[in-house]
Amino acid sequence: MVWFRVGGSDDPPGLSGAAHLFEHLMFKGTKTVPNGELSRTVARNGGQDNAFTTSDFTAYFERIAKDRLDVVMGLDADRMVNLDLSEENVLTERDVVLEERRLRIESNPEALAQEQMEAALHYSHPYGRPVIGWLAEISTMTREQAIDFYEHHYAPNNATLIVAGDVTPDEVHTLAEQYYGKLPRHVVAPRINEPNPPRLAEGRMDFHIPGTNLAQLMRFYRTPSYGRGEKGSAEALDVMTTILGGGPTSRLYKTLVVDKKLAVEAGAFYDGDKRGPGEVGVFAVPADGVSMDALEAAMDEIVDSMKTGAPDAAELERSKTRLVANETYQNDNQFLLGQNYGTGLSIGLTLADIADWPNRIRAVGADDVRKAAEAYLLKNESVTGRMFPEPRGQ
């Protein structure tokens, strides 16, 4: 895996989607490797390859037999400095991304609603821009802009190499020196840690988007993250969110779905693996005949219960055990192990931080959970979205 410290939050003003477009362009070939040949070479050697982009990083990965590791390292090193950014390649892939946006976002009411909510939650902070980019801005990317982006973000001094598998450090170091050590350094565009614009009131959005089949209630809270926040705040938020909405034993699901029959689905998530602000989300799908107002009132009551009383010993222990177990099982998977370390290093954590995470989760106390809810589940730091389906017969 090769992780570049560039993501959607690094897109130039007016060019949202640039980092994601580059994820596509990195497969377009070089002077010596024709367009599409990289993936064909990986496949001929029995491997698979792909890539992904987030707000904070772009990662490229190959799964390959140990004795072919040098093959994929050579391919990745080549495209790091010799990418073919011809007019045809840039414009063709720009059209591919536009079509991807139409399929994944424009034709998906829930994706459109969430995109609008994120923009409202973060205001002018870069996290308010969709990683895939706004349609009007993607359409303007030129070859000259693509070359400038490449030269200021894609370089060995802006990348992290991660190899997970049956290898030794000495083996990997030798190959890394051979393929990446000879590549020239670039002057990398500085990453800006933009402050959060203040929120003085909660945001509310009612959506009546054509094609909506299912009513849904969603709320996003802006919170600290592992990359930005006071010591221990992210760990407490992880535990708190698991108690609140992590599965069928959580408060949201048990109360709204099982006990009161107000919803057919309910839960919560914490997105804390960020350089900038993190996010807690809560959601519920109303049962037939249940009004959105009644569902929201019930959801608010559950959220408020997290602030007024510490969790009991059983649910606290259950939550922490679940989080640590998930991390342990992930480390049995080579891809997830590499992803865990790549993500942490890309948002500013150290190797020690990543390895010690289970111990920090175990150390979270009941009152830490209550204080996190009280401090961060604030209405003025949130945006609530309500999706209403089209009336039947239309």
C-alpha positions, -999 to +999 in steps of 0.1 A: +000+000+000+012+035-009-005+063+010-003+098-002-009+127+022-035+143+000-072+140+000-104+160-007-095+186+020-064+194-001-084+202-032-076+237-045-104+262-041-129+258-069-116+224-078-133+200-054-128+164-065-092+169-077-077+144-053-104+118-063-099+125-100-062+118-094-070+084-079-084+076-114-056+092-133-029+072-115-041+041-135-037+058-169-002+047-176+033+061-180+059+064-208+068+028-203+036+012-190+006+018-214-028+028-201-044-002-183-012-023-183-005-018-146-037-036-136-032-062-163+003-069-150-009-073-115-036-097-126-011-117-147+009-122-116-021-134-096-028-102-078-055-076-074-052-038-072-073-008-064-074+026-047-095+049-025-097+086-016-109+102+016-109+138+029-073+133+042-055+108+021-054+087-011-042+051-009-032+027-037-029-010-029-020-044-045-024-079-031+004-100-045+025-131-038+056-124-018+080-132-046+062-106-069+065-077-044+092-062-065+069-061-095+042-040-079+068-017-062+083-010-096+049-002-111+040+021-082+074+039-082+071+044-120+036+061-118+047+083-089+070+103-112+062+093-149+024+095-151+010+102-186-011+133-181-020+139-217-049+161-226-068+129-237-062+111-205-072+140-183-104+148-201-114+112-206-110+104-169-127+136-160-158+124-179-156+090-161-157+108-127-186+129-138-205+098-147-195+082-114-209+112-096-242+109-116-245+073-107-234+074-071-247+108-060-271+124-084-293+094-087-292+085-050-315+107-028-298+096+005-264+105-009-276+139-021-291+146+014-260+135+033-238+157+010-260+187+017-259+180+054-221+177+054-218+211+036-242+227+062-224+211+091-189+222+082-196+256+066-165+268+048-142+241+063-128+218+035-147+188+050-179+205+037-168+197+002-176+162-011-146+141-018-160+132-053-164+170-059-192+193-069-205+186-104-198+221-117-162+221-103-152+187-116-162+198-151-136+226-151-104+205-144-078+212-171-046+193-180-025+222-167-042+220-133-038+183-132-001+185-139+003+212-111-016+190-086+005+160-095+038+178-091+029+192-057+013+162-041+027+130-057+063+124-045+081+099-023+085+126+004+047+128+006+040+091+008+040+063+033+047+027+022+031-001+041+036-038+034+016-063+054+024-100+050+051-127+054+080-103+049+109-090+071+117-054+077+151-059+060+135-074+029+110-045+025+137-019+033+160-033+005+132-032-021+120+003-010+155+017-014+158+001-048+125+014-062+116+045-042+149+056-028+162+069-062+131+090-069+134+128-067+118+147-039+093+174-048+083+207-031+050+195-016+021+219-012+017+226+026-013+211+043-034+238+060-051+229+093-081+252+090-100+261+121-137+252+125-160+280+116-182+287+147-217+273+148-242+295+166-273+275+160-284+240+149-291+233+113-323+217+100-330+204+066-362+188+052-357+169+020-383+161-006-361+146-033-377+128-062-370+091-060-370+089-022-387+057-012-380+055+025-384+081+052-353+087+073-342+108+102-305+117+104-284+140+126-247+148+123-227+163+152-193+180+147-169+166+173-132+161+181-113+134+162-082+113+168-062+138+148-077+169+165-091+169+200-081+168+237-064+137+250-089+109+255-119+127+238-119+105+207-117+073+227-146+084+249-166+093+219-159+059+203-172+041+235-202+065+239-213+061+203-212+023+206-234+024+236-257+048+219-261+031+186-237+003+179-259-027+171-290-044+184-281-041+221-276-003+218-299+022+234-312+036+201-320+002+186-334-014+218-356+016+227-368+028+192-370-006+174-376-033+200-394-016+229-414+013+215-418+000+179-413+036+166-386+027+141-376-003+119-339+007+120-318+029+143-282+034+151-252+057+155-216+060+142-184+079+151-161+090+123-130+100+143-102+090+119-097+125+107-070+152+107-097+178+112-131+177+130-147+143+136-183+135+134-210+115+154-241+105+134-274+092+147-302+079+124-335+062+125-361+049+100-397+055+112-421+026+113-453+028+093-476+054+108-450+071+130-445+108+125-411+123+120-417+146+150-426+117+173-395+098+162-372+128+167-386+135+201-379+099+212-344+100+197-336+132+215-347+117+248-322+088+243-294+111+232-301+133+263-299+103+285-263+099+276-256+133+290-274+130+323-263+097+335-232+075+332-237+041+315-240+011+338-211-013+342-226-039+318-231-017+288-198+001+293-179-032+294-199-046+265-191-015+244-154-016+251-152-053+245-169-049+212-145-022+200-114-040+211-126-073+196-133-056+163-098-042+163-083-076+171-102-094+144-092-067+119-056-074+126-060-109+114-067-095+079-037-082+060-056-055+042-074-042+073-041-043+093-024-022+066-054+001+064-054+006+102-018+018+103-020+037+070-050+057+083-034+065+116-001+076+101-020+097+075-039+117+101-009+124+123-008+096+148+024+077+157+030+039+155+028+039+193-006+057+192-020+030+169-006+001+188-018+014+221-054+022+210-070-009+226-055+000+260-068+035+258-103+022+250-101-001+280-092+028+302-124+048+293-145+052+324-183+055+328-181+092+336-158+098+306-186+086+284-212+109+301-188+139+299-182+133+262-219+132+255-225+163+275-196+182+259-201+172+222-237+161+215-247+197+212-276+208+191-258+240+179-230+217+167-254+196+147-274+194+115-306+174+115-320+160+082-354+145+076-361+127+043-397+124+032-407+099+005-428+109-024-465+104-019-477+071-032-492+072-066-469+099-079 
